């Protein structure tokens, strides 16, 4: 279910979250402003995209940093 980390080859929740967030944000930015019937997608600008990626990217970076410290102690 989880995408494997390219470095450790182990399933990684944070890599999966980063990829899923990127795909959802990309889909949202592609569909922004489209009207289907009576439903209109809200505007979605680059700043919104960057905020989503930065939040999850920060989580991923922090997780990689803490994992590296754990590996150094072993």
N, C-alpha and C positions, 0 to 999 in steps of 0.2 A: 504494500500500500504506500509506503514512503519511498521517495526518490533517494537513491544512494548518493552519498557525498563523494565527489570525484577524487578527493585525496585519500580518505580512509576506506572507501568502498563499503561503508556501513550505512544502513538506512538512517536518514536524517530528517527530523521534523522541521528544523529551521530551513533546510534547503527546499523542502516541499512547500513550506509556507511562502518562501520567497518566489518560487516558480508560480504557484497558484495566484499569489497577489499580483505578480506581473501580468499573467494572462487575464485576470479579471479586470485590472486597470486598463490594459490594452483594449479589451472588449468594450469597456465602458467609454473609453475615449473615441473608439471607432463608431459607437452608436449614439454619442452625445448629440442631442438636438433632433433626433429622428422622431417622427410622429407616426404611430401605428394606430389607426382608428381614432379613439378618443384619448389614447395614452401617449404622452410626450415624454421622452427621456430628458432629464435635466441636463443643463450645460455642464461640461466637464473639461477643465482646461489643464494645461501643462503643469501648473502649480499643484493642482489636486493629484495628478499622476505622480509628480515628484514627492509629494508628502507621503503617499502610500508606499512608494518604493523605499524612501528614506527610513520610514518607521520600521519596516520589516528588514531592510538591509542593515540597519543599526542593531536590531535584534540578532541577526545572523552574524554580524561582525563581533558583537559582544560574546556570543556563544562560542565562536571560533577562538576568541582570546582566552576565555575561561577554560576551554578544552586544552589549549596549548599549555597553559599553566599546570593543568592536571597531568599532562604527559611528561612535563619537565620534572615533576616530583617523583615519578615512578622509576 
